Amino acid sequence: MSIPGGDTSSGRAAAADRQMGGVSPLPPGDAPDDATIRARTDAYFNRTRDIVTHFGDCTVTYALFLRRPVVSAPRLMVDWLERVARARGMEVTCEVMFPEGTWVGAGEPLVYVTGSFARLADLETLLLQQLGPVCVAAHNAYQMALALPNVRFMAMEARHCAGYEMQVQMAYGASVGSRAAQAEGALGFIGGANDATAPYFDTAFGLGTMPHALIGYAGSTLRAAEMFHEVYPDSDLVVLVDYFGRELTDGLEVCRRFPDLAAAGRLSLRLDTHGGRFLEGLDPQGSYAALERNTPGTIRRYRSDKELRYLVGTGVSAAAIWRMREVLDAAGFPHVRIVASSGFSVEKCLTMADAHAPVDVIGTGSFIPDHWSETYATADIVAYDGEPRVKVGREFLLRHAHGRDTARPS
């Protein structure tokens, strides 16, 4: 993808857009000015720019990569680089090696960026910030959606992010991972929790109905449901049922109050039981029994402590979901859906799949990378004025660098 100083509509740019899957990014912001970039990048990159400018510029090619497997999600970084290039009036070639949504092995160069060393040197910090975390989030979302291919997911990352910029990165990553899983038959992510990032999931608005705060305000689970339905009569009703610790009792009360919605599949009960207690009526023995009734053998295999907690422990366990399904079906509400939230990471999703948990929708922000050190992207220059050169130990980055167009910029 060639990024000239003013024209970004070249055929190569369009081809790169198609390669990256055609996912519409959010409306781009203005490019940061040089003073802002200088303030936000590492000092040694600023000093490198000054030194190269003093002694004479050259053309360089950077290879950007991660040390762990990821799913390619370069769009935010490429869009940002395009805006900066246009603002600076410089020409940059940005070659995306793995189409958006494809698997990338550890150490495989994701992107090669070629251009003026003096004009690229101070961008390295900011480019890497927009690549590593996004690709790991995409990988996590992909794994979650594939683990439970018949479950719809809703991205609820915003409250766990360190500001809006991180929220955009995580939502975009989830959308890329979701599309990759959908290409393999999974239902994937159907939307996000707020309007700002909804376009990444091809929706106009954020999804969601009520927080615990509304139930506290209403004074009862049923009254909160009534209030919601009165103000939003055309919306499907998703009701939190754990506020008072009476998930089964309050859930059935809501179903009986709205039998038409329940019969039409427009009523869902959301389980968000915290890890300090069991679902109403359950204990360790009852949890084991619920799994044995519904998925014999699941609990008999060797399990780690974490897997056991996901299966039969406190909070939103597989046993809790199975118990809720049993109670709803026995009461004549087979079309009422179960929405689950609370720590649904890749590992928890895999455990739920193993237990065949009858969950319809999962709300989660747990595609946010758990170990932030795994998100660190790295950039190394692999060619100077067309001559391949890289630090010892990174020679593996050179295998795609030979023959690259490294003509000196005008």
C-alpha positions as CSV (number, residue, x, y, z in Angstrom):
1,M,0.0,0.0,0.0
2,S,1.6,3.2,-1.2
3,I,0.8,6.3,0.9
4,P,1.8,9.4,-1.1
5,G,1.8,12.8,0.5
6,G,-1.6,13.8,-0.6
7,D,-3.3,11.2,-2.8
8,T,-4.5,8.0,-1.0
9,S,-6.8,6.7,-3.6
10,S,-4.4,4.7,-5.7
11,G,-5.2,1.3,-7.0
12,R,-2.6,-0.2,-4.6
13,A,-4.3,1.4,-1.7
14,A,-7.6,0.0,-2.8
15,A,-6.1,-3.4,-3.2
16,A,-4.7,-3.2,0.4
17,D,-8.1,-2.3,1.7
18,R,-9.6,-5.4,0.0
19,Q,-6.7,-7.5,1.4
20,M,-7.5,-6.3,4.9
21,G,-11.1,-7.4,4.6
22,G,-12.9,-4.2,3.8
23,V,-13.8,-3.6,7.4
24,S,-15.0,0.0,7.7
25,P,-13.0,1.8,10.2
26,L,-14.5,4.5,12.5
27,P,-14.3,8.0,11.0
28,P,-10.6,9.0,11.2
29,G,-9.4,11.7,13.4
30,D,-6.9,14.4,12.5
31,A,-3.3,13.4,12.3
32,P,-1.3,14.5,15.3
33,D,1.1,17.3,14.6
34,D,4.9,16.9,14.9
35,A,5.0,18.5,18.4
36,T,2.4,16.0,19.7
37,I,4.3,13.1,18.1
38,R,7.6,14.3,19.5
39,A,6.0,14.5,23.0
40,R,4.5,11.1,22.9
41,T,7.3,9.0,21.4
42,D,10.5,7.7,23.1
43,A,13.3,10.3,23.4
44,Y,15.8,8.2,21.6
45,F,13.6,8.1,18.5
46,N,13.4,11.9,18.5
47,R,17.2,12.1,18.8
48,T,17.6,9.6,16.0
49,R,15.5,11.8,13.8
50,D,17.6,14.8,14.6
51,I,20.9,13.0,13.9
52,V,19.7,11.5,10.6
53,T,18.4,14.9,9.5
54,H,21.8,16.4,10.4
55,F,24.0,13.7,8.6
56,G,21.7,12.9,5.7
57,D,18.5,11.0,5.2
58,C,18.2,7.5,3.8
59,T,15.4,5.1,2.9
60,V,14.7,2.3,5.4
61,T,12.4,-0.6,5.6
62,Y,10.9,-1.6,9.0
63,A,9.6,-5.0,9.9
64,L,6.8,-5.1,12.5
65,F,6.1,-8.3,14.4
66,L,5.0,-9.9,17.7
67,R,6.6,-12.8,19.5
68,R,3.4,-14.8,19.9
69,P,0.8,-16.1,17.5
70,V,-1.9,-13.5,16.8
71,V,-4.7,-12.7,14.3
72,S,-3.7,-9.9,11.9
73,A,-5.5,-6.7,12.7
74,P,-3.4,-3.8,11.2
75,R,-6.1,-1.4,10.1
76,L,-5.9,1.1,12.9
77,M,-2.2,1.4,12.6
78,V,-2.3,1.7,8.8
79,D,-5.0,4.3,8.9
80,W,-3.0,6.3,11.5
81,L,0.2,6.1,9.4
82,E,-1.8,7.2,6.3
83,R,-3.0,10.3,8.1
84,V,0.4,11.2,9.4
85,A,2.0,10.7,6.0
86,R,-0.5,13.0,4.4
87,A,0.0,15.6,7.1
88,R,3.8,15.4,6.6
89,G,3.6,15.3,2.8
90,M,5.8,12.2,2.8
91,E,5.6,9.0,0.7
92,V,5.4,5.7,2.6
93,T,5.0,2.1,1.4
94,C,3.1,0.0,3.9
95,E,3.0,-3.7,2.9
96,V,0.6,-5.8,5.0
97,M,1.9,-9.4,4.8
98,F,-1.1,-11.1,6.3
99,P,-4.7,-10.1,5.3
100,E,-6.9,-8.8,8.1
101,G,-8.4,-11.7,10.1
102,T,-5.7,-14.3,9.2
103,W,-3.5,-16.2,11.6
104,V,0.1,-15.0,12.0
105,G,2.8,-17.1,13.5
106,A,5.1,-16.0,16.3
107,G,7.9,-13.8,14.9
108,E,6.3,-13.5,11.4
109,P,6.5,-9.9,10.1
110,L,3.0,-8.5,10.0
111,V,3.8,-5.3,8.1
112,Y,6.8,-3.8,6.3
113,V,7.0,0.0,6.2
114,T,9.4,1.7,3.8
115,G,10.1,5.4,3.6
116,S,12.4,8.2,4.8
117,F,14.3,7.3,8.0
118,A,14.2,10.9,9.2
119,R,10.4,11.0,8.8
120,L,9.6,7.5,10.2
121,A,12.0,7.4,13.1
122,D,9.8,9.2,15.6
123,L,6.7,7.2,14.6
124,E,7.9,3.8,15.9
125,T,6.5,4.0,19.4
126,L,3.1,5.1,18.3
127,L,2.9,2.6,15.5
128,L,3.6,-0.3,17.9
129,Q,1.0,0.9,20.4
130,Q,-1.7,0.4,17.7
131,L,-0.6,-3.0,16.5
132,G,0.2,-5.5,19.3
133,P,-2.7,-5.2,21.7
134,V,-5.2,-5.2,18.8
135,C,-3.8,-8.4,17.2
136,V,-3.9,-10.2,20.6
137,A,-7.5,-9.1,21.3
138,A,-8.4,-10.3,17.8
139,H,-6.8,-13.7,18.5
140,N,-8.7,-14.0,21.8
141,A,-12.1,-13.1,20.3
142,Y,-11.5,-15.6,17.5
143,Q,-10.8,-18.4,19.9
144,M,-13.8,-17.5,22.1
145,A,-16.2,-17.5,19.1
146,L,-14.8,-20.8,17.8
147,A,-15.0,-22.4,21.2
148,L,-18.8,-21.7,21.3
149,P,-19.7,-21.5,17.6
150,N,-23.5,-21.6,18.3
151,V,-23.4,-18.8,20.9
152,R,-23.7,-15.1,20.1
153,F,-21.3,-12.8,21.8
154,M,-21.6,-9.1,22.8
155,A,-18.5,-7.1,23.3
156,M,-18.5,-5.4,26.8
157,E,-14.9,-4.2,26.9
158,A,-15.5,-0.5,27.4
159,R,-15.7,-0.4,31.2
160,H,-12.4,-2.3,31.5
161,C,-10.4,-0.1,29.2
162,A,-7.9,2.7,30.1
163,G,-9.8,5.3,28.1
164,Y,-11.4,5.6,24.7
165,E,-8.4,5.0,22.6
166,M,-7.9,1.5,24.2
167,Q,-11.7,0.9,23.8
168,V,-11.5,1.5,20.1
169,Q,-8.5,-0.9,19.8
170,M,-10.2,-3.7,21.7
171,A,-13.6,-3.3,19.9
172,Y,-11.8,-3.3,16.5
173,G,-9.8,-6.4,17.6
174,A,-12.9,-8.2,18.7
175,S,-14.6,-7.5,15.4
176,V,-11.7,-8.8,13.4
177,G,-11.5,-12.0,15.4
178,S,-15.2,-12.4,15.2
179,R,-15.3,-12.1,11.4
180,A,-12.5,-14.7,11.2
181,A,-14.5,-17.1,13.3
182,Q,-17.7,-16.3,11.4
183,A,-15.9,-17.3,8.2
184,E,-15.5,-20.8,9.8
185,G,-19.2,-21.0,10.7
186,A,-19.4,-19.4,14.2
187,L,-22.1,-16.9,15.1
188,G,-19.4,-14.6,16.7
189,F,-19.9,-11.1,18.0
190,I,-23.3,-9.5,17.2
191,G,-22.5,-6.1,18.6
192,G,-20.9,-4.0,21.3
193,A,-22.1,-2.2,24.4
194,N,-22.0,1.4,23.2
195,D,-22.8,3.5,20.2
196,A,-19.3,4.7,19.5
197,T,-17.8,1.4,18.5
198,A,-21.0,-0.2,17.1
199,P,-19.9,0.3,13.5
200,Y,-17.2,-2.2,13.9
201,F,-19.9,-4.8,14.4
202,D,-22.1,-3.5,11.5
203,T,-24.7,-2.1,13.9
204,A,-25.8,1.5,14.5
205,F,-26.2,1.4,18.2
206,G,-24.8,-0.3,21.3
207,L,-26.6,-3.3,22.7
208,G,-27.8,-3.9,26.3
209,T,-30.8,-3.3,28.5
210,M,-30.2,-2.8,32.2
211,P,-27.4,-2.6,34.8
212,H,-27.8,-3.7,38.5
213,A,-28.2,0.0,39.3
214,L,-31.6,0.1,37.7
215,I,-32.8,-2.9,39.7
216,G,-31.7,-1.3,42.9
217,Y,-33.6,1.9,41.9
218,A,-36.7,-0.1,41.0
219,G,-36.7,-2.1,44.2
220,S,-37.3,-5.4,42.6
221,T,-36.3,-7.4,39.5
222,L,-39.8,-7.5,38.2
223,R,-40.4,-3.8,38.6
224,A,-37.2,-3.0,36.8
225,A,-38.3,-5.2,33.9
226,E,-41.7,-3.4,33.9
227,M,-40.0,0.0,33.8
228,F,-37.8,-1.0,30.9
229,H,-40.6,-2.5,28.9
230,E,-42.8,0.6,29.4
231,V,-40.1,3.0,28.1
232,Y,-38.8,0.6,25.4
233,P,-41.8,-1.5,24.4
234,D,-40.4,-2.5,21.0
235,S,-37.1,-3.8,22.4
236,D,-36.4,-7.3,23.4
237,L,-36.2,-7.6,27.1
238,V,-33.0,-8.9,28.8
239,V,-33.3,-8.9,32.6
240,L,-30.6,-9.3,35.2
241,V,-31.8,-11.8,37.8
242,D,-29.0,-12.0,40.4
243,Y,-29.4,-8.7,42.3
244,F,-31.3,-10.2,45.2
245,G,-29.8,-13.7,45.0
246,R,-33.0,-15.2,43.6
247,E,-32.1,-16.0,40.1
248,L,-34.6,-18.7,39.7
249,T,-37.5,-17.1,41.6
250,D,-37.1,-13.7,40.1
251,G,-36.5,-15.1,36.7
252,L,-39.7,-17.1,36.7
253,E,-41.7,-14.1,38.1
254,V,-40.5,-12.0,35.1
255,C,-41.4,-14.8,32.7
256,R,-44.9,-15.1,34.1
257,R,-45.4,-11.3,33.9
258,F,-44.4,-11.2,30.2
259,P,-45.7,-14.6,28.8
260,D,-46.0,-13.2,25.2
261,L,-42.4,-12.0,25.1
262,A,-41.3,-15.3,26.6
263,A,-43.2,-17.4,24.0
264,A,-41.8,-15.3,21.2
265,G,-38.2,-15.7,22.2
266,R,-38.0,-12.0,23.0
267,L,-37.2,-12.4,26.7
268,S,-33.8,-13.3,28.1
269,L,-32.5,-13.8,31.6
270,R,-29.0,-12.6,32.3
271,L,-26.9,-14.5,34.8
272,D,-24.1,-12.4,36.4
273,T,-23.8,-14.1,39.8
274,H,-20.6,-13.0,41.4
275,G,-17.9,-15.4,42.6
276,G,-18.8,-15.1,46.2
277,R,-21.9,-17.3,46.1
278,F,-23.7,-20.0,44.2
279,L,-26.8,-19.6,42.0
280,E,-30.0,-19.7,44.0
281,G,-30.5,-23.3,45.3
282,L,-27.1,-24.6,44.3
283,D,-24.2,-25.7,46.4
284,P,-21.2,-28.0,45.5
285,Q,-23.3,-31.1,45.7
286,G,-26.2,-29.7,43.7
287,S,-23.8,-28.3,41.1
288,Y,-22.2,-31.7,40.5
289,A,-25.7,-33.2,40.3
290,A,-26.9,-30.7,37.7
291,L,-24.0,-31.5,35.4
292,E,-24.4,-35.3,35.9
293,R,-28.1,-35.0,34.9
294,N,-27.4,-33.0,31.7
295,T,-23.9,-33.8,30.5
296,P,-22.9,-37.2,32.0
297,G,-19.2,-37.7,32.1
298,T,-18.1,-34.0,31.9
299,I,-17.3,-33.9,35.6
300,R,-15.6,-37.3,35.7
301,R,-12.5,-36.4,33.7
302,Y,-9.4,-34.9,35.3
303,R,-9.9,-31.1,35.8
304,S,-7.7,-28.3,36.9
305,D,-8.8,-26.2,39.8
306,K,-9.8,-23.4,37.4
307,E,-11.8,-25.7,35.2
308,L,-13.6,-27.1,38.3
309,R,-14.5,-23.6,39.3
310,Y,-16.0,-22.9,35.9
311,L,-17.9,-26.1,36.0
312,V,-19.3,-26.4,39.5
313,G,-18.0,-23.4,41.5
314,T,-19.6,-20.2,42.6
315,G,-20.6,-17.5,40.2
316,V,-21.8,-18.2,36.6
317,S,-20.7,-21.8,36.3
318,A,-21.8,-24.4,33.7
319,A,-23.9,-26.0,36.5
320,A,-25.7,-22.7,37.1
321,I,-26.5,-22.3,33.4
322,W,-27.8,-25.9,33.2
323,R,-29.9,-25.4,36.4
324,M,-31.5,-22.2,35.0
325,R,-32.3,-24.0,31.8
326,E,-33.9,-26.9,33.7
327,V,-36.1,-24.6,35.7
328,L,-37.2,-22.6,32.7
329,D,-38.1,-25.6,30.7
330,A,-40.0,-27.3,33.6
331,A,-42.0,-24.1,34.1
332,G,-43.0,-24.0,30.4
333,F,-40.6,-21.3,29.1
334,P,-38.4,-23.2,26.7
335,H,-38.0,-20.1,24.4
336,V,-36.7,-17.8,27.1
337,R,-33.0,-17.3,26.4
338,I,-30.1,-17.4,28.8
339,V,-27.5,-14.6,28.7
340,A,-24.3,-15.1,30.7
341,S,-21.6,-12.7,31.7
342,S,-18.8,-12.6,34.3
343,G,-15.2,-13.5,33.3
344,F,-15.9,-15.4,30.0
345,S,-12.3,-15.7,28.9
346,V,-11.1,-18.1,26.2
347,E,-10.4,-20.8,28.9
348,K,-13.9,-20.4,30.4
349,C,-15.5,-20.6,27.0
350,L,-13.7,-23.8,26.2
351,T,-14.9,-25.3,29.5
352,M,-18.4,-24.2,28.8
353,A,-18.2,-25.9,25.4
354,D,-17.0,-29.1,27.1
355,A,-20.0,-29.0,29.4
356,H,-22.4,-28.2,26.6
357,A,-23.7,-25.3,28.6
358,P,-27.1,-24.2,27.1
359,V,-26.1,-20.5,26.9
360,D,-27.5,-18.4,24.1
361,V,-25.6,-15.1,24.4
362,I,-22.4,-14.2,26.3
363,G,-21.5,-10.7,27.2
364,T,-17.8,-10.3,27.8
365,G,-14.8,-8.0,27.7
366,S,-12.4,-10.8,28.4
367,F,-10.9,-10.7,25.0
368,I,-8.8,-7.9,26.4
369,P,-5.3,-9.4,26.7
370,D,-4.8,-11.0,30.1
371,H,-1.0,-10.8,30.1
372,W,-0.1,-7.4,28.7
373,S,3.5,-8.4,28.1
374,E,2.3,-10.6,25.3
375,T,1.0,-7.6,23.4
376,Y,4.4,-6.0,22.9
377,A,5.0,-5.5,19.2
378,T,8.5,-4.9,17.9
379,A,9.9,-3.0,15.0
380,D,13.4,-3.6,13.4
381,I,14.9,-1.9,10.4
382,V,15.8,-4.6,7.9
383,A,17.2,-2.5,5.0
384,Y,19.0,0.8,4.5
385,D,18.9,2.3,1.0
386,G,18.1,-1.1,-0.3
387,E,20.9,-3.0,1.5
388,P,19.6,-5.7,3.8
389,R,20.9,-5.2,7.3
390,V,19.5,-6.1,10.7
391,K,20.8,-6.7,14.2
392,V,22.2,-10.1,15.0
393,G,19.5,-12.5,16.1
394,R,16.8,-10.9,13.9
395,E,18.0,-12.3,10.6
396,F,14.7,-14.2,10.2
397,L,13.1,-10.8,9.4
398,L,15.2,-10.5,6.2
399,R,13.6,-13.4,4.3
400,H,10.9,-11.1,2.9
401,A,13.0,-8.0,2.6
402,H,15.1,-8.8,-0.5
403,G,14.1,-7.2,-3.7
404,R,11.9,-4.7,-2.0
405,D,11.5,-1.3,-3.6
406,T,13.6,1.0,-1.4
407,A,14.2,3.9,-3.8
408,R,15.2,7.0,-1.9
409,P,12.2,9.4,-1.4
410,S,12.3,12.7,-3.2
